[in-house]
Amino acid sequence: MSTSANYDSAQVTASPRSTPIDVAVRAAPPKTAVIGAGGFLGRQLLAAYRAYYPDTLGTLRDPSGGEPRLDLAAVDIAPLRLAEAGYEAAIIAAGLTNVAACQRNSQFAVSRNVTGTLRLASQLAALGIKTVFLSSDYVFDGIHGGYDDDAVPRPLNVYGACKAQVERRLPDVCGDNYLIVRLSKVFGLIAGDGTLLDEMAALLSQGKVVRAAADQVFCPTYVHDVVRAIHFLQAAGATGTYNVCAPEAWRRADLAAAVAAAIGAPPTLVETISLSDLGEGFARPRHTDMQCRKLAAICSPHAPIEFRSIRACIELVVAYYTRRSKSDGKNGTRAERAA
């Protein structure tokens, strides 16, 4: 039996949250197709858009059922009939997202993450459909952190370079009918989803070591907050490039230590390392925390939308693993990581 569960239960939603970013409207986003609906963020986006438009289309590279297919290696959106179905936008969540895999096979990565993505944007533009492109804090060199929306990208690896190239070329392809949403580390609150906090808590609850870099700083952001911010930007008619992340900057090592303390694990289970200790053979940016100046500038103080605080998220994750540990102890069973 699966032990998967949603951490975000009613009794814990009152946990402290970080400073809210206020939004001007709570209008519905335009009808938006999700290109790449099979990944972690793509699935969340598709479910959220379907709350407004139940027939929202989500494409997969390798569909197993009746889902529409779209492969960035050979883009053709004609069979999707997006204009006929009333789509005003398409969000691109497809592509190769594993940083190490991009580095190992740069030609493959560029063909999908740059060439295929820009070809897709061009086809969308020809139909008058707005491209929403999901970029990354990996476009920056990570030397100083605190990057503004208009900071100049200086990527250190293939993944970041692909994102930066699309950012640079998208205005030429789409004119002003595009939106770039630059994200930091996005995580979920579904038990067993393997994202940032769940992965740490699962290892620590089993007495396993978590290796975490002390020189990696980013702004971890709850996926539902990301989705709400994207919907707001779309509803507000935003164009151009926007950083979207929670206002908290965390060192990965501090994050792991906070999870360990909350779960009652020995602090020695958190092995503090440097990014260079990973021995990957390529560079990762060290300080990629961002400022959301442009998002804040179009917000109103009258309708707040909050980015959930990391401490609150840790509480939710730890509460699940603590309950499961107690339950397993009563049943005399060994705790197993949710599949």
QUIVENRA-V855633 format. One record per run of one state. SS is the DSSP state (alpha for helix, beta for strand, coil for the rest). FROM is the first residue (numbers start at 0). TO is the last residue. If there is no record, write none. Layout:
SS:FROM:TO / SS:FROM:TO
This chain:
coil:0:4 / beta:5:5 / coil:6:8 / alpha:9:11 / coil:12:19 / beta:20:22 / coil:23:30 / beta:31:34 / coil:35:38 / alpha:39:51 / coil:52:56 / beta:57:59 / coil:60:67 / beta:68:68 / coil:69:76 / alpha:77:79 / coil:80:87 / beta:88:91 / coil:92:97 / alpha:98:103 / coil:104:104 / alpha:105:125 / coil:126:128 / beta:129:135 / alpha:136:138 / coil:139:145 / beta:146:146 / coil:147:156 / alpha:157:173 / coil:174:176 / beta:177:182 / coil:183:184 / beta:185:186 / coil:187:188 / beta:189:189 / coil:190:194 / alpha:195:204 / coil:205:208 / beta:209:212 / coil:213:215 / beta:216:217 / coil:218:219 / beta:220:221 / alpha:222:234 / coil:235:238 / beta:239:243 / coil:244:248 / beta:249:250 / alpha:251:262 / coil:263:265 / alpha:266:268 / beta:269:272 / coil:273:273 / alpha:274:277 / coil:278:285 / beta:286:286 / coil:287:288 / beta:289:289 / coil:290:291 / alpha:292:296 / coil:297:301 / beta:302:304 / coil:305:308 / alpha:309:330 / coil:331:338
